[in-house]
Protein backbone atom coordinates (compact mmCIF):
# COMPACT_ATOMS: atom_id res chain seq x y z
CA UNK A 1 0.00 0.00 0.00
CA UNK A 2 1.31 3.44 -0.96
CA UNK A 3 1.83 5.91 1.87
CA UNK A 4 0.94 9.59 1.67
CA UNK A 5 4.63 10.48 2.04
CA UNK A 6 5.57 8.23 -0.89
CA UNK A 7 2.83 9.88 -2.96
CA UNK A 8 4.13 13.36 -2.13
CA UNK A 9 7.68 12.40 -3.16
CA UNK A 10 6.38 10.94 -6.44
CA UNK A 11 4.59 14.20 -7.27
CA UNK A 12 7.58 16.51 -6.75
CA UNK A 13 8.60 18.37 -9.91
CA UNK A 14 11.97 20.10 -9.74
CA UNK A 15 12.13 23.87 -10.14
CA UNK A 16 14.39 23.51 -13.19
CA UNK A 17 11.73 21.35 -14.89
CA UNK A 18 8.98 23.83 -13.98
CA UNK A 19 10.95 26.67 -15.56
CA UNK A 20 11.57 24.57 -18.67
CA UNK A 21 7.82 23.91 -19.04
CA UNK A 22 6.84 27.52 -18.32
CA UNK A 23 9.37 28.67 -20.93
CA UNK A 24 8.18 26.11 -23.47
CA UNK A 25 4.60 27.32 -22.97
CA UNK A 26 5.72 30.99 -23.00
CA UNK A 27 4.29 31.57 -19.48
CA UNK A 28 0.76 31.20 -20.87
CA UNK A 29 -1.94 29.09 -19.21
CA UNK A 30 -2.70 26.30 -21.67
CA UNK A 31 -6.36 26.25 -20.60
CA UNK A 32 -7.47 29.90 -20.64
CA UNK A 33 -4.61 31.65 -22.47
CA UNK A 34 -3.79 34.04 -19.61
CA UNK A 35 -0.21 35.08 -18.89
CA UNK A 36 0.92 33.54 -15.60
CA UNK A 37 3.32 34.89 -13.01
CA UNK A 38 5.84 32.95 -10.92
CA UNK A 39 7.07 33.49 -7.39
CA UNK A 40 10.42 34.43 -8.94
CA UNK A 41 8.78 37.16 -11.05
CA UNK A 42 7.14 38.67 -7.98
CA UNK A 43 10.34 38.44 -5.96
CA UNK A 44 12.33 40.15 -8.75
CA UNK A 45 9.82 43.01 -8.96
CA UNK A 46 9.80 43.38 -5.17
CA UNK A 47 13.59 43.52 -5.11
CA UNK A 48 13.78 46.07 -7.93
CA UNK A 49 11.16 48.30 -6.33
CA UNK A 50 12.48 47.77 -2.79
CA UNK A 51 9.08 46.67 -1.47
CA UNK A 52 8.51 46.09 2.22
CA UNK A 53 7.64 42.57 3.37
CA UNK A 54 4.03 43.68 3.88
CA UNK A 55 3.73 44.89 0.29
CA UNK A 56 5.45 41.75 -1.02
CA UNK A 57 3.03 39.41 0.81
CA UNK A 58 0.00 41.49 -0.21
CA UNK A 59 1.04 41.15 -3.85
CA UNK A 60 1.73 37.43 -3.39
CA UNK A 61 -1.77 36.93 -1.99
CA UNK A 62 -3.47 39.09 -4.63
CA UNK A 63 -1.87 37.21 -7.55
CA UNK A 64 -2.77 33.68 -6.47
CA UNK A 65 -5.30 33.09 -9.28
CA UNK A 66 -2.71 34.10 -11.92
CA UNK A 67 0.16 32.15 -10.32
CA UNK A 68 2.01 29.73 -12.57
CA UNK A 69 1.49 26.08 -11.77
CA UNK A 70 2.36 22.86 -13.53
CA UNK A 71 -0.52 20.56 -14.40
CA UNK A 72 -0.55 16.94 -15.46
CA UNK A 73 -2.57 16.48 -18.67
CA UNK A 74 -3.24 12.92 -17.50
CA UNK A 75 -3.27 13.11 -13.69
CA UNK A 76 -0.97 10.86 -11.70
CA UNK A 77 -4.07 9.33 -10.12
CA UNK A 78 -5.23 8.25 -13.60
CA UNK A 79 -1.90 6.71 -14.62
CA UNK A 80 -0.15 9.87 -15.87
CA UNK A 81 3.54 10.59 -15.37
CA UNK A 82 5.93 13.45 -14.67
CA UNK A 83 7.29 13.26 -18.23
CA UNK A 84 7.56 16.63 -20.00
CA UNK A 85 4.97 15.64 -22.61
CA UNK A 86 2.40 15.16 -19.81
CA UNK A 87 3.09 18.51 -18.10
CA UNK A 88 1.73 21.92 -19.07
CA UNK A 89 1.57 25.45 -17.71
CA UNK A 90 -1.68 26.36 -15.98
CA UNK A 91 -2.81 29.31 -13.90
CA UNK A 92 -3.81 28.43 -10.36
CA UNK A 93 -7.51 29.02 -11.13
CA UNK A 94 -7.63 26.65 -14.11
CA UNK A 95 -5.51 24.00 -12.42
CA UNK A 96 -7.84 24.04 -9.42
CA UNK A 97 -10.95 23.80 -11.62
CA UNK A 98 -9.55 20.88 -13.63
CA UNK A 99 -8.78 18.83 -10.56
CA UNK A 100 -7.83 15.24 -11.34
CA UNK A 101 -9.76 15.00 -14.61
CA UNK A 102 -8.04 14.22 -17.91
CA UNK A 103 -7.75 17.26 -20.16
CA UNK A 104 -8.77 16.88 -23.78
CA UNK A 105 -7.92 19.58 -26.32
N, CA, C and O atoms as a MOPAC input file, in Angstrom:
PM7 MOZYME 1SCF
protein

 N      0.84600 1    -1.18600 1     0.00000 1
 C      0.00000 1     0.00000 1     0.00000 1
 C      0.88700 1     1.24400 1     0.00000 1
 O      1.86900 1     1.32000 1     0.73900 1
 N      0.53300 1     2.20400 1    -0.82700 1
 C      1.31200 1     3.43600 1    -0.96100 1
 C      1.00100 1     4.38500 1     0.19400 1
 O     -0.16300 1     4.59300 1     0.53700 1
 N      2.03500 1     4.95400 1     0.78400 1
 C      1.83000 1     5.90800 1     1.86900 1
 C      1.67000 1     7.30900 1     1.29200 1
 O      2.05500 1     7.56900 1     0.15200 1
 N      1.09800 1     8.20500 1     2.08900 1
 C      0.93600 1     9.59400 1     1.66700 1
 C      2.29100 1    10.22900 1     1.39400 1
 O      2.44100 1    10.98300 1     0.43300 1
 N      3.28000 1     9.92800 1     2.23400 1
 C      4.62700 1    10.48200 1     2.04200 1
 C      5.23000 1    10.01700 1     0.72300 1
 O      5.85200 1    10.80800 1     0.01400 1
 N      5.05300 1     8.75100 1     0.38800 1
 C      5.56700 1     8.23300 1    -0.88800 1
 C      4.87200 1     8.93000 1    -2.04600 1
 O      5.50900 1     9.23200 1    -3.05500 1
 N      3.58900 1     9.18600 1    -1.91700 1
 C      2.83100 1     9.87600 1    -2.96200 1
 C      3.34200 1    11.29900 1    -3.15800 1
 O      3.49600 1    11.75800 1    -4.29000 1
 N      3.60400 1    11.99500 1    -2.05100 1
 C      4.13500 1    13.36400 1    -2.13100 1
 C      5.48100 1    13.37600 1    -2.84700 1
 O      5.72100 1    14.24300 1    -3.68700 1
 N      6.35000 1    12.44600 1    -2.53300 1
 C      7.67600 1    12.40500 1    -3.16200 1
 C      7.54800 1    12.12800 1    -4.65800 1
 O      8.31200 1    12.66900 1    -5.45800 1
 N      6.58900 1    11.29100 1    -5.03600 1
 C      6.38400 1    10.94200 1    -6.43800 1
 C      5.93200 1    12.15400 1    -7.23800 1
 O      6.24600 1    12.27300 1    -8.42200 1
 N      5.18900 1    13.06200 1    -6.58800 1
 C      4.58900 1    14.20200 1    -7.26900 1
 C      5.50100 1    15.43100 1    -7.32300 1
 O      5.10800 1    16.45500 1    -7.88200 1
 N      6.68700 1    15.35500 1    -6.76300 1
 C      7.58100 1    16.51200 1    -6.75300 1
 C      8.15000 1    16.74400 1    -8.15300 1
 O      8.68100 1    15.83100 1    -8.78600 1
 N      8.02500 1    17.98000 1    -8.61500 1
 C      8.60200 1    18.37000 1    -9.90500 1
 C      9.65500 1    19.42600 1    -9.61000 1
 O      9.35400 1    20.45600 1    -9.00600 1
 N     10.87100 1    19.17700 1   -10.02800 1
 C     11.97500 1    20.09700 1    -9.74000 1
 C     11.72900 1    21.46600 1   -10.35300 1
 O     11.09100 1    21.60000 1   -11.39800 1
 N     12.26100 1    22.49100 1    -9.66400 1
 C     12.12700 1    23.87300 1   -10.14100 1
 C     12.68000 1    24.02600 1   -11.55600 1
 O     12.08700 1    24.73000 1   -12.37500 1
 N     13.79500 1    23.38500 1   -11.85300 1
 C     14.39300 1    23.50700 1   -13.19300 1
 C     13.43900 1    22.97100 1   -14.26300 1
 O     13.37600 1    23.51700 1   -15.36400 1
 N     12.70400 1    21.91300 1   -13.94800 1
 C     11.73100 1    21.35400 1   -14.89300 1
 C     10.54400 1    22.30100 1   -15.03500 1
 O     10.04900 1    22.51800 1   -16.14200 1
 N     10.08600 1    22.86700 1   -13.91600 1
 C      8.97800 1    23.82900 1   -13.97800 1
 C      9.33200 1    24.99100 1   -14.90000 1
 O      8.53400 1    25.38500 1   -15.75100 1
 N     10.53300 1    25.53600 1   -14.72600 1
 C     10.94600 1    26.67300 1   -15.55700 1
 C     11.06700 1    26.27200 1   -17.02400 1
 O     10.77600 1    27.07700 1   -17.90900 1
 N     11.48300 1    25.06200 1   -17.28600 1
 C     11.56900 1    24.57100 1   -18.66700 1
 C     10.17200 1    24.51400 1   -19.29600 1
 O      9.98400 1    24.91800 1   -20.44400 1
 N      9.20000 1    24.01400 1   -18.53800 1
 C      7.82200 1    23.91200 1   -19.04500 1
 C      7.20500 1    25.28800 1   -19.21900 1
 O      6.58400 1    25.56900 1   -20.24400 1
 N      7.37600 1    26.16000 1   -18.20800 1
 C      6.83800 1    27.51900 1   -18.32400 1
 C      7.42800 1    28.22900 1   -19.54100 1
 O      6.70900 1    28.91700 1   -20.26500 1
 N      8.72800 1    28.06700 1   -19.76800 1
 C      9.37200 1    28.66900 1   -20.93100 1
 C      8.83400 1    28.09500 1   -22.23000 1
 O      8.53400 1    28.83100 1   -23.17000 1
 N      8.71400 1    26.77400 1   -22.27400 1
 C      8.18300 1    26.10800 1   -23.47000 1
 C      6.79900 1    26.64600 1   -23.81200 1
 O      6.47700 1    26.86500 1   -24.98000 1
 N      5.97700 1    26.85600 1   -22.77200 1
 C      4.60100 1    27.32400 1   -22.97200 1
 C      4.48900 1    28.84700 1   -22.96800 1
 O      3.38800 1    29.39700 1   -22.98000 1
 N      5.64200 1    29.52300 1   -22.95100 1
 C      5.71700 1    30.98700 1   -23.00100 1
 C      4.95700 1    31.66900 1   -21.85200 1
 O      4.40200 1    32.75400 1   -22.02500 1
 N      4.93800 1    31.02200 1   -20.68000 1
 C      4.29500 1    31.56800 1   -19.48300 1
 C      2.82300 1    31.88800 1   -19.74500 1
 O      2.29300 1    32.87800 1   -19.23900 1
 N      2.17400 1    31.04100 1   -20.53900 1
 C      0.76300 1    31.19500 1   -20.87400 1
 C      0.00800 1    29.97000 1   -20.36500 1
 O      0.42500 1    28.83700 1   -20.60500 1
 N     -1.10000 1    30.19600 1   -19.66600 1
 C     -1.94100 1    29.09000 1   -19.21400 1
 C     -2.48600 1    28.37400 1   -20.44600 1
 O     -3.08400 1    28.99900 1   -21.32200 1
 N     -2.27800 1    27.07700 1   -20.50900 1
 C     -2.69700 1    26.29800 1   -21.67300 1
 C     -4.20100 1    26.01600 1   -21.69300 1
 O     -4.70800 1    25.44200 1   -22.65800 1
 N     -4.91100 1    26.40900 1   -20.64800 1
 C     -6.36400 1    26.25300 1   -20.60400 1
 C     -7.08100 1    27.53500 1   -21.01300 1
 O     -7.95200 1    27.50700 1   -21.88100 1
 N     -6.72200 1    28.65600 1   -20.39600 1
 C     -7.47400 1    29.90200 1   -20.63500 1
 C     -6.70800 1    30.93500 1   -21.46200 1
 O     -7.29600 1    31.91300 1   -21.92200 1
 N     -5.39900 1    30.73000 1   -21.65700 1
 C     -4.60900 1    31.64700 1   -22.46900 1
 C     -4.06900 1    32.85900 1   -21.73900 1
 O     -3.46400 1    33.73800 1   -22.35300 1
 N     -4.28500 1    32.91500 1   -20.41100 1
 C     -3.79000 1    34.03700 1   -19.61300 1
 C     -2.29700 1    33.91900 1   -19.35600 1
 O     -1.76700 1    32.81700 1   -19.21100 1
 N     -1.61900 1    35.06900 1   -19.30100 1
 C     -0.20900 1    35.07800 1   -18.89400 1
 C     -0.14900 1    34.78100 1   -17.40500 1
 O     -0.92700 1    35.32900 1   -16.62400 1
 N      0.77800 1    33.90800 1   -17.01400 1
 C      0.91900 1    33.54400 1   -15.60000 1
 C      2.16700 1    34.19300 1   -15.01900 1
 O      3.06900 1    34.60600 1   -15.74800 1
 N      2.20100 1    34.27400 1   -13.70400 1
 C      3.32400 1    34.89200 1   -13.01000 1
 C      3.89200 1    33.87300 1   -12.00700 1
 O      3.14500 1    33.10700 1   -11.40000 1
 N      5.19400 1    33.87800 1   -11.84800 1
 C      5.84100 1    32.95300 1   -10.91900 1
 C      6.23700 1    33.67800 1    -9.63900 1
 O      6.25600 1    34.90700 1    -9.58500 1
 N      6.55100 1    32.90200 1    -8.62000 1
 C      7.07000 1    33.49400 1    -7.38500 1
 C      8.34600 1    34.27900 1    -7.68400 1
 O      8.57200 1    35.34800 1    -7.11800 1
 N      9.17200 1    33.74400 1    -8.57400 1
 C     10.42400 1    34.42600 1    -8.93800 1
 C     10.15900 1    35.79400 1    -9.55300 1
 O     10.86000 1    36.76000 1    -9.25200 1
 N      9.14000 1    35.87600 1   -10.42200 1
 C      8.78300 1    37.16100 1   -11.04500 1
 C      8.42000 1    38.18900 1    -9.97700 1
 O      8.88300 1    39.32900 1   -10.00500 1
 N      7.58200 1    37.76000 1    -9.03600 1
 C      7.13600 1    38.67000 1    -7.98000 1
 C      8.31400 1    39.08900 1    -7.10700 1
 O      8.43600 1    40.25700 1    -6.73600 1
 N      9.17400 1    38.13600 1    -6.78200 1
 C     10.34400 1    38.44200 1    -5.96300 1
 C     11.26600 1    39.43800 1    -6.67400 1
 O     11.77600 1    40.36900 1    -6.05100 1
 N     11.47900 1    39.23800 1    -7.98600 1
 C     12.33200 1    40.15100 1    -8.74800 1
 C     11.76400 1    41.57100 1    -8.76800 1
 O     12.50300 1    42.54200 1    -8.60800 1
 N     10.46000 1    41.68400 1    -8.96300 1
 C      9.81900 1    43.00600 1    -8.96000 1
 C      9.95400 1    43.64400 1    -7.58500 1
 O     10.27900 1    44.82600 1    -7.47300 1
 N      9.70300 1    42.86200 1    -6.53800 1
 C      9.79700 1    43.37600 1    -5.17100 1
 C     11.19900 1    43.86900 1    -4.86400 1
 O     11.37300 1    44.89500 1    -4.20600 1
 N     12.19900 1    43.13800 1    -5.34000 1
 C     13.59400 1    43.51900 1    -5.11100 1
 C     13.92800 1    44.80700 1    -5.86100 1
 O     14.55100 1    45.71300 1    -5.30600 1
 N     13.51100 1    44.88300 1    -7.12500 1
 C     13.78300 1    46.06900 1    -7.93300 1
 C     13.12100 1    47.31500 1    -7.35700 1
 O     13.69700 1    48.40300 1    -7.38200 1
 N     11.91600 1    47.14900 1    -6.84200 1
 C     11.16000 1    48.30500 1    -6.32600 1
 C     11.35200 1    48.50900 1    -4.83200 1
 O     10.76800 1    49.41900 1    -4.24300 1
 N     12.17400 1    47.65600 1    -4.21700 1
 C     12.48100 1    47.76900 1    -2.79400 1
 C     11.22200 1    47.75400 1    -1.92500 1
 O     11.06300 1    48.57500 1    -1.02100 1
 N     10.32300 1    46.79400 1    -2.22200 1
 C      9.07900 1    46.66800 1    -1.47400 1
 C      9.34800 1    46.22000 1    -0.04900 1
 O     10.33300 1    45.53300 1     0.22300 1
 N      8.47200 1    46.61100 1     0.84900 1
 C      8.50500 1    46.09100 1     2.22000 1
 C      7.95900 1    44.66800 1     2.19500 1
 O      7.34200 1    44.24700 1     1.21600 1
 N      8.19200 1    43.92700 1     3.28600 1
 C      7.64300 1    42.57200 1     3.37400 1
 C      6.12100 1    42.59600 1     3.28700 1
 O      5.52300 1    41.72600 1     2.65200 1
 N      5.49300 1    43.57900 1     3.91400 1
 C      4.02900 1    43.67600 1     3.88400 1
 C      3.51700 1    43.81500 1     2.45100 1
 O      2.57000 1    43.13500 1     2.05600 1
 N      4.14000 1    44.68900 1     1.68400 1
 C      3.73400 1    44.89100 1     0.29000 1
 C      3.95600 1    43.60900 1    -0.51000 1
 O      3.09500 1    43.19500 1    -1.28600 1
 N      5.11400 1    42.98700 1    -0.31300 1
 C      5.45000 1    41.74700 1    -1.01800 1
 C      4.38500 1    40.68200 1    -0.76400 1
 O      3.90100 1    40.07000 1    -1.71500 1
 N      4.01000 1    40.44700 1     0.48500 1
 C      3.02700 1    39.41300 1     0.81200 1
 C      1.62600 1    39.78400 1     0.34800 1
 O      0.84200 1    38.89900 1     0.00400 1
 N      1.29200 1    41.07400 1     0.33100 1
 C     -0.00300 1    41.48800 1    -0.21000 1
 C     -0.07700 1    41.16600 1    -1.70200 1
 O     -1.09200 1    40.66900 1    -2.19000 1
 N      1.00400 1    41.45300 1    -2.41500 1
 C      1.03900 1    41.15300 1    -3.85100 1
 C      1.00200 1    39.64000 1    -4.06900 1
 O      0.28700 1    39.16100 1    -4.94900 1
 N      1.75700 1    38.89400 1    -3.28300 1
 C      1.72500 1    37.42600 1    -3.39400 1
 C      0.30000 1    36.91300 1    -3.24800 1
 O     -0.15400 1    36.09100 1    -4.04400 1
 N     -0.39900 1    37.39400 1    -2.24000 1
 C     -1.76600 1    36.93100 1    -1.99300 1
 C     -2.74200 1    37.38600 1    -3.05800 1
 O     -3.69500 1    36.67000 1    -3.36500 1
 N     -2.52800 1    38.56500 1    -3.63000 1
 C     -3.47100 1    39.08800 1    -4.62700 1
 C     -3.27000 1    38.47000 1    -6.01000 1
 O     -4.13200 1    38.60900 1    -6.87700 1
 N     -2.15400 1    37.79400 1    -6.22300 1
 C     -1.87400 1    37.21400 1    -7.54500 1
 C     -2.04600 1    35.70400 1    -7.58100 1
 O     -1.63500 1    35.05800 1    -8.54500 1
 N     -2.64600 1    35.13700 1    -6.54900 1
 C     -2.76800 1    33.67600 1    -6.47100 1
 C     -3.44100 1    33.09400 1    -7.70200 1
 O     -2.94900 1    32.11100 1    -8.25500 1
 N     -4.56000 1    33.67400 1    -8.15300 1
 C     -5.29800 1    33.08800 1    -9.28200 1
 C     -4.49300 1    33.10200 1   -10.57900 1
 O     -4.74400 1    32.28300 1   -11.46400 1
 N     -3.53100 1    34.01500 1   -10.70900 1
 C     -2.70800 1    34.09900 1   -11.91700 1
 C     -1.35000 1    33.42400 1   -11.75000 1
 O     -0.51000 1    33.49100 1   -12.64700 1
 N     -1.13000 1    32.77700 1   -10.61200 1
 C      0.15800 1    32.15400 1   -10.31500 1
 C      0.40500 1    30.96000 1   -11.22400 1
 O     -0.50000 1    30.16600 1   -11.48300 1
 N      1.61600 1    30.84000 1   -11.69800 1
 C      2.01100 1    29.72800 1   -12.56600 1
 C      2.04900 1    28.42600 1   -11.78300 1
 O      2.65200 1    28.34400 1   -10.71300 1
 N      1.40100 1    27.42100 1   -12.32900 1
 C      1.48700 1    26.07800 1   -11.77400 1
 C      1.80900 1    25.11900 1   -12.91800 1
 O      1.74000 1    25.47600 1   -14.09400 1
 N      2.15500 1    23.91800 1   -12.54500 1
 C      2.35900 1    22.86200 1   -13.53200 1
 C      1.21800 1    21.87600 1   -13.36100 1
 O      0.92300 1    21.44500 1   -12.24700 1
 N      0.57700 1    21.52000 1   -14.46800 1
 C     -0.52200 1    20.56300 1   -14.40300 1
 C     -0.17900 1    19.31900 1   -15.20900 1
 O      0.52200 1    19.38200 1   -16.21900 1
 N     -0.68300 1    18.20500 1   -14.74500 1
 C     -0.54700 1    16.93600 1   -15.46300 1
 C     -1.73800 1    16.80300 1   -16.40800 1
 O     -2.88300 1    16.82900 1   -15.95800 1
 N     -1.48900 1    16.66100 1   -17.70200 1
 C     -2.57300 1    16.47600 1   -18.66600 1
 C     -3.35800 1    15.22500 1   -18.27300 1
 O     -4.58200 1    15.26400 1   -18.15000 1
 N     -2.65000 1    14.13000 1   -18.07900 1
 C     -3.24000 1    12.92500 1   -17.50000 1
 C     -2.76400 1    12.88900 1   -16.05600 1
 O     -1.57300 1    12.70300 1   -15.80800 1
 N     -3.67300 1    13.06200 1   -15.09500 1
 C     -3.26900 1    13.11200 1   -13.69200 1
 C     -2.53600 1    11.84500 1   -13.24500 1
 O     -2.74500 1    10.76100 1   -13.78800 1
 N     -1.68500 1    12.01000 1   -12.25600 1
 C     -0.96900 1    10.86500 1   -11.69900 1
 C     -1.95500 1     9.81100 1   -11.20900 1
 O     -1.70700 1     8.61200 1   -11.33500 1
 N     -3.06600 1    10.26200 1   -10.65400 1
 C     -4.06900 1     9.33200 1   -10.11900 1
 C     -4.76300 1     8.51700 1   -11.20800 1
 O     -5.41600 1     7.51400 1   -10.92100 1
 N     -4.61400 1     8.95800 1   -12.46900 1
 C     -5.22700 1     8.24800 1   -13.59500 1
 C     -4.16900 1     7.55000 1   -14.44900 1
 O     -4.44200 1     7.14200 1   -15.57800 1
 N     -2.95400 1     7.41700 1   -13.89900 1
 C     -1.89700 1     6.71100 1   -14.61900 1
 C     -0.93200 1     7.61100 1   -15.36600 1
 O     -0.06600 1     7.11300 1   -16.08600 1
 N     -1.05700 1     8.93200 1   -15.21500 1
 C     -0.15100 1     9.86800 1   -15.87400 1
 C      1.23500 1     9.84500 1   -15.24600 1
 O      1.46000 1     9.18000 1   -14.23500 1
 N      2.15700 1    10.57400 1   -15.85400 1
 C      3.53800 1    10.58600 1   -15.37100 1
 C      4.04000 1    12.01800 1   -15.23700 1
 O      3.33600 1    12.97300 1   -15.56400 1
 N      5.26400 1    12.14500 1   -14.75200 1
 C      5.93000 1    13.44500 1   -14.66600 1
 C      6.79700 1    13.71300 1   -15.89400 1
 O      7.68800 1    14.56100 1   -15.84100 1
 N      6.55300 1    13.00400 1   -17.00100 1
 C      7.29500 1    13.25600 1   -18.23500 1
 C      6.88100 1    14.61500 1   -18.79900 1
 O      5.73800 1    15.04200 1   -18.63900 1
 N      7.82500 1    15.28800 1   -19.46100 1
 C      7.55800 1    16.62700 1   -19.99700 1
 C      6.33000 1    16.67200 1   -20.89500 1
 O      5.58400 1    17.65100 1   -20.86700 1
 N      6.10900 1    15.63600 1   -21.68500 1
 C      4.97200 1    15.64400 1   -22.61200 1
 C      3.62300 1    15.58200 1   -21.88600 1
 O      2.58600 1    15.86100 1   -22.48800 1
 N      3.63100 1    15.22000 1   -20.60000 1
 C      2.40100 1    15.15900 1   -19.81400 1
 C      2.22700 1    16.37500 1   -18.90000 1
 O      1.27300 1    16.43200 1   -18.12400 1
 N      3.12900 1    17.33600 1   -18.98500 1
 C      3.09500 1    18.50800 1   -18.10400 1
 C      2.86500 1    19.77900 1   -18.90900 1
 O      3.46800 1    19.97200 1   -19.96500 1
 N      1.99200 1    20.64100 1   -18.40600 1
 C      1.73200 1    21.91900 1   -19.07300 1
 C      1.63400 1    23.03500 1   -18.03800 1
 O      1.46700 1    22.79200 1   -16.84300 1
 N      1.74300 1    24.25700 1   -18.53200 1
 C      1.57300 1    25.45400 1   -17.70800 1
 C      0.08000 1    25.71000 1   -17.52100 1
 O     -0.70400 1    25.64200 1   -18.46700 1
 N     -0.28900 1    26.00500 1   -16.27900 1
 C     -1.67900 1    26.35700 1   -15.97900 1
 C     -1.68600 1    27.43800 1   -14.90000 1
 O     -0.84500 1    27.43700 1   -14.00100 1
 N     -2.64100 1    28.35600 1   -15.00200 1
 C     -2.80900 1    29.30700 1   -13.90300 1
 C     -3.43900 1    28.55100 1   -12.73200 1
 O     -4.04500 1    27.49500 1   -12.91800 1
 N     -3.29400 1    29.09000 1   -11.55700 1
 C     -3.81000 1    28.42800 1   -10.35500 1
 C     -5.31500 1    28.17800 1   -10.46600 1
 O     -5.80300 1    27.12000 1   -10.06700 1
 N     -6.04900 1    29.15500 1   -11.01000 1
 C     -7.51100 1    29.01700 1   -11.12800 1
 C     -7.89300 1    27.82700 1   -12.00300 1
 O     -8.71900 1    27.00400 1   -11.60800 1
 N     -7.29400 1    27.73400 1   -13.18600 1
 C     -7.63100 1    26.64900 1   -14.10900 1
 C     -7.19200 1    25.29500 1   -13.56600 1
 O     -7.91300 1    24.30500 1   -13.69100 1
 N     -6.01200 1    25.25800 1   -12.96500 1
 C     -5.51200 1    24.00000 1   -12.41600 1
 C     -6.44200 1    23.50200 1   -11.31500 1
 O     -6.71400 1    22.30600 1   -11.21800 1
 N     -6.92300 1    24.41800 1   -10.49200 1
 C     -7.84500 1    24.04000 1    -9.41600 1
 C     -9.17500 1    23.53600 1    -9.97400 1
 O     -9.73600 1    22.56500 1    -9.46600 1
 N     -9.67700 1    24.19900 1   -11.02100 1
 C    -10.95300 1    23.79900 1   -11.62400 1
 C    -10.85100 1    22.41800 1   -12.27500 1
 O    -11.78100 1    21.61700 1   -12.18600 1
 N     -9.72400 1    22.14400 1   -12.92600 1
 C     -9.55100 1    20.87800 1   -13.63000 1
 C     -9.51000 1    19.70700 1   -12.66800 1
 O    -10.04500 1    18.63600 1   -12.95500 1
 N     -8.87300 1    19.91400 1   -11.52700 1
 C     -8.77800 1    18.83100 1   -10.55700 1
 C     -8.02900 1    17.64200 1   -11.10900 1
 O     -6.99300 1    17.81100 1   -11.75100 1
 N     -8.53500 1    16.42700 1   -10.87100 1
 C     -7.82700 1    15.23700 1   -11.33700 1
 C     -8.50600 1    14.63000 1   -12.57600 1
 O     -8.43800 1    13.42300 1   -12.80800 1
 N     -9.15500 1    15.48500 1   -13.35500 1
 C     -9.75500 1    15.00300 1   -14.61200 1
 C     -8.70800 1    15.02300 1   -15.72400 1
 O     -7.71300 1    15.74200 1   -15.63600 1
 N     -8.93600 1    14.24400 1   -16.74800 1
 C     -8.04100 1    14.22300 1   -17.91300 1
 C     -8.46800 1    15.33200 1   -18.85800 1
 O     -9.64100 1    15.46100 1   -19.20800 1
 N     -7.47800 1    16.13500 1   -19.26700 1
 C     -7.75100 1    17.25500 1   -20.16100 1
 C     -7.73300 1    16.77800 1   -21.60400 1
 O     -6.82700 1    16.05300 1   -22.01700 1
 N     -8.73000 1    17.18500 1   -22.35800 1
 C     -8.76800 1    16.87500 1   -23.78000 1
 C     -8.84500 1    18.17600 1   -24.54700 1
 O     -9.69900 1    19.01800 1   -24.26700 1
 N     -7.94500 1    18.34900 1   -25.52600 1
 C     -7.92200 1    19.57900 1   -26.32000 1
 C     -9.17300 1    19.71200 1   -27.15300 1
 O     -9.32600 1    20.68900 1   -27.88500 1

